[in-house]
Amino acid sequence: PASVETIGIGAFGECTALKNLTFEDGSSKLTLVTGNGDRPFRNAPIETLYLGRNIDGLYFPDDLASLRKVTVGNDVTEIKSELFVNSTDLQEVHISDLVAWCGIDFEDSDCNPLSMAHKLYVDGSLLTGLAIPSSISVVKPYTFYGGECFTSLSLHDGITDMGEYAFYGCSGLTSVDLPAGVATLNSYVFAGCSGLASVTIPANIKKINSSAFADCTGIKQVVFEDSQEELLIIDGIYNYPLFYKSAIEKMYIGRNISGTTNSYMSVDYRLSSLTVGSMVTKIDKIFTRSSLGNPDAHTPFLDELIIEDSDMPLPIAQGVWYSWGTVDGTSLYLGRNVEYEYKSAPFGVLLGSVELGEKVTEITPYMFSGCDRLESVIINGTVD
C-alpha cells in the first residue's frame, strides 16, 4: 500500500511463487533497502508489475528478469537505477494517461520499460498513432525510446524541445514533420528510426547535435530548406555523424551549413543527386567519404550536381567534390559564378557534361582541368 515507506532487506526473499507485484499509487517515494548483495524481492519470479509511485532501489532490477507486463501509474514522475535493464522478456507497457507518461524523468534508456517491450498501451489499446498532447511543450529524453509500435508521429508547433533519444528506435515511423517551435535537434533524437524514408530540416532548426539521425538506414532523401540563417551541425568526439549508416540518394541544401569538424554530415556511395540552392553562400567539406566505415565505398557515385541560379558568387573550399562521380561522368549544372583559389578543378575531374546558366559570366582558372571524361559543354549566357 501507499502507506509503506520502506521495504527491508530480504522481506520477500525466496518467495518463489510471487509473480504479481503491485506498488499502489502514491506521491511519496518508496525505498527498497539493499545490502551485502541481498534485496527485498530476492529471487521472486515477478511477471507483472504495477508501478504506482517513485522507487529507490539499486538492486531491484535483478528481480525483474521474468517481467512480461508493466503498468505505470500517473503518480510516477521518475524512474532510476536501470530498473528494467534485465527485463529482456518484457512484452507490454500499459499506461492510462499519455500526459503523465510524458512527465516522467527517465534516467537512461534502461529505466524506460518501453525500451524492452517496444509496445505501449493506453487504456488497454496498443498505441500506433502517436500524437504528442497539446499541453506538452518539452518531450523529455528517452520518453519514447524503443517504441517500435508507432507508425505515425504528430508533433504540434507548441513543442520547443525534444530531448536526447526521445524517439530513438521508433522503427515503424516512415516520416516526421518537425515542429516550428523547435530550434535544436538533440543528439540521437531520431536515431535508429530505420523506417524513415525522407527527412526535411525546416528553416527554424538552427542547430543539430551529433547523431540525430544515426542508424536511420532507410533514409533516401534529405532536404535542408532554404534559409538565410546558417545551420550548425555538431559532431561529438565519440559520436557518429548526422546521417551515419544512411542510404541517402538525393539531397537538397538550401542554406549554409557549418560544423565542428571538417566532415560532419555522412553520406556514402549511394548519393546520386545533389542540389545546392540559391541562398547558399559557401560550400565547405561537409561530407565524409563513407558513412558505412567501409574503405571500399570511397566516395558517392554522384550522377548529377546542380548549383542553382544566383547573382551571388559561390566560394568553394578545396577538395569538396574531389573524385566524386561515376564511371560515365557526372552531369553538372552551374547557375552562378564560383570563387576558387586553388590550381585544381573545384568540381573534381569526373565530370561528363557541363551546362552553364545565364548568370555565369566567368570560368575561373583550372575550373575543368583534368576532366578527361568531359564530352559536352553548354554555355547559355555570355562568359567573359
N, C-alpha and C positions, 0 to 999 in steps of 0.2 A: 504493500500500500504506500501512498504518498507520504504517510506519516513517518516512515522509516528513513533515517538519515544515513545510517551506516550498516553495512553487512560485513561481518568479521571474517577473518581467515578460516577457510575450511567449513563455513557454515552449512553449505550444501555439497561438500566434497564427497565424491564417490556415490552420489545419488544417480546411479546408472539407469534409472527408469525415467529421469526427469527430461522430458522432451519439449515441453511448452513453458516458456518463461515470460511473465508479464511484469513490467515496471509501470505501475499506474501513473496517469497524468499527474504532474505536479510542477510547481515553479521552483522548488528548492532542489539543489543538486544532491545526488546520491553518491556516497563514497563506498567503493569496494576496497576493503583493506587487503593488501597482499604483503607477503614477506617470506623470505627463505624459500622462494620458489613455489610457495603454496598460495592458494587463491580461493575465494568463496565458492565457486562453482566447478571446482577441480573435477575433470573427467565426467562431467554431466553431458550427455549427448543431446544438447539443445537443438531442436529442429525449427521451432517457430519462436520468434521474439517480438514482443510488443514493447517498444521503447517510448515511454511517455514522459521522460524527464531527462535532464542532463546527467551524465555519469562520469565519475572519475574512477578509473581502474586500470592500471598499467598492464596487467597480465590477463585481463578478461578476454581478449581476442583468442587466447589459447583454447577457450571453452566454446568457441563458436564455429569450429571446423565442420560441424554437421549441419549447420544452419541452412535451411531451404527457403524460409519465408521470414521477412521482417516487416513490421508495421511501425511507422514513425509517427508519433503523436504531434499535436500542434504546439505543445509547450516546449518542445526540444528546440534549442537555439544554438547548440554547438555539439559537435561530435569529434572526439580527440582520440589520441593514443592508438592510431591504426586499428580501430575497432574491428574492421571486417577483413583484415589482411589475410586471415586463414580461411575465410568463408568461401572456398572455391566451388562449393555445391549450391550456393545461393541462387535461387531462380526468380524470386519475386520481391519487389519492394512496393509496399502499399502506403498511401497517404490519403488524407481526406481534404486537404487544403493546399493548393499549389502556392499560394502566397506565403503560407507558413514554411513550406519547403524552401522557398527562395530566401527565407530569412535565416537559414541555418548556416553557421560558420563551420565549414569542413576544414580540418587542419591539413589534410592532404587527401590524395585520391583514395587511399585505403580506409579512410574514415567515412567514405560515401558508399553505402551498400549497392548503389546503382552501378558502381564500377565493377562489381562482381555479378550482379543479377542481370544487368542490361535491359531490364523491363521495369517500367514504372506504372503502377496502377493508381488511379484516382477514383475513390468511391467504388472500387471493385472493377472498374473498366480500364483496360490497357490504354495508355496514353500514346497515341501515334501522331496526332497533330498538336505540336507544342506551340502554344501561344503565351508569351510572357504577359502576365497580368498587368493591366494599366497602372496599378499602384506601385509597381516595381520599377525603380529608376536605375538600380545597380544590380546586375547579375553577378553574384559573388563567385570567387574561384571555386572550381570543382563542382558546381551545383548540378550540372547535368552530365558529368563525366561518365563516359561509357554507355550513354543512352542510345543503344542500337535500335530501340523500338521506334524512335521518332522518324517519321517520313517527311514531315514538313515543319518549318520553323517560322513563326511570326514575331518579329521584333518591332515594337512600336517606337515612334520617334522620340518619346519621352525618356528612353533609356540613354543614360550618359556614360555608362561604363560597363564593360564585360570583363570579368576577372580572368586571370590566367587559368587555362584548362577548363574554362566554363562549359564548353561544348566538345571537349576532347573525345574522340572516338565515337561521335554520333554518326556512324557509317551509313545510316539509312537516309540521311539528308541528301537531296540531289541539287538543291540550290539554297542560297541565303541572300536576303536583301538587308544590307547593313543599315542600321538606323541613322537618321540625320543628326541625332544628338551626340553621337559618339565621335570623338576626335582621335582616340588612340586605340589600336588593336593590340591587346596584350599578348604576351608570349603564350604559344600553344593554344590560343583560344579556340581555334577550329582545327587544330592538328588532328590527324587521324580520321578526318571526315572523308573517307575514301569514296563515298558516293557522289561528292560534288563534281559536277561536270564543267562548271564555269564559275568564275569569280569576278565581280565588278567592285573595284575600290572607288567609292564616290569621292567627290571633292572635299567633303567635310572631314575626311580622315587626314590628319596631319602627321601621324607617326605610327609605324608598325613595329612592334617589338619582335624579337627573334623568334623564328619558327612558328609564326602564327598559323601557317597553312602547311606545316611539315607533314609528310606522310599522307597527303591528300592525293593519292595516286591516280584518281580518276579525272583530275582537272585537265581539260584540254584547251580551254580558252580563258584568257585573263585580260581585263580591261581596266586601265587606270584612267579614270575620267578626266576631261580637260579641267585644268585649274591653273591659276597664276601663282598659287602657293606651292612651295616645294614640299615634297613628301620625303620624310626621313625614315629609313629602314635600319633598324638596329640589329646587328649581328653579334650576339654574345660570344665570348671566347669558347664556351663549352656547349654552344647550341648550334643547331643546323640552320642553313639559310632559309629564307622565307618560303620557297616552294620546293623544299628538299623532297626528292623522290617523286616529283611531279611528272606528268606526261603531257606538258603543255605543247600544243601545236600552233596556236595562234595567239598573238599578243598585240594590244594597242597601248601605247604610252602617250598620255595626253598632258603630262606635266613633268617638271624637273624632278628627278629622284636622286637623293644622295644617301650615303650610308656610312657606317662606322668602319668598314673595311673596303678594299678596292673592288671586291666582287661579293655582293651580298644578296643577290636575287638569283637563285639557282634555276637553271633550265638545262635541258640536255639535248641530245641529237635529234629529238622529235620536233623541236620548234622549226616550223617551216615558213611561217609568215609573221613578219614584224612590221608594225606601222608606228611611226613617230609623228605625233600631232603637231599642229602649227604653233601651239603655245609652249612647246619645249624649246629652251634656250641653251641647253648644254647636254652633252652626252658623255658620261663618264663610264668607267669599267664597272657596270652594274651586274654583269653576269659572270657566274662561274663557268668553267669549261664543261663540267659534267655534274649533274645533280645526283647521280647514282653512285658516285665513288668508283666508277668503272673506268680504268685507264684506257680501255679500248673505245669508249664512247666519244672521247675527244670533244669536238665542237658541234653545235647544231647544224643540221643539213638545211640551211636557210634557202628556201626556194624563191622567196620574194622579200625585198626590203623596200618599204615605202616611206619616204620623207615628205610629208605633206607640204603643200604650198604655203609660203610665208614670206613677208618682206624682210624679216629679221634673219641675218646670217646665223648659221648653226655651228658653234665651236664643237670640235670633236677631239676627244682625248686619244692619244696614241694607242693602237692595238685593240680598240673596241671591237672591231669586226675582223680582226686578223684571222685568216683562214676559215672564216665562216662561209659555207657554201656547199653546193652539190657538185657532183662529177660533171653534170651538164652545164653548170654555171648558174649563179643567182641572178634573178631579174631585179634591177634597181630602178626605182622611180625617184628622182631627186627634184623636189619642188622649191628649193631655196639655195642660196649660196652657202658655202661652208667655209669655216676657218680652221685651218690645219697647218701646223708649223713643222711637220717632220718630212723627211725625204723617203716617204713610203706611201702606198695607196691607202687613204683613210677608210675605204670600204673593203679592203682586202683584195686579193688577187684572183678570186674565184668567180668574178662577175661574168655572166654570159650575155647579158643585154643591159643597155642603159637608156633611159629616157629622161631628158632634162626638161623640166617645166618652164613655163613662160617667165617665171620670176628669177630664174637662174641667169646671171649676167656674166659670170666668170668661171673659168675652170682653173683651179689652183695647180701649181706645180706638182707633179708626181701623182695627180689625182687617180689616174688609171694605170700607173706604171706597173708593169709586170703582169697585167691581166691577159694572159695568153689564151683564155677561153672566150674572150670578148668578141662576139660576132656581129652585134647590132648596136648602133648608137643613133638615137633620135633626139634632135635638138628643136624644141618647139618655140623658143624665144630667140632673143638676139644676144649672143655671147661675145663679149669684147675679146 
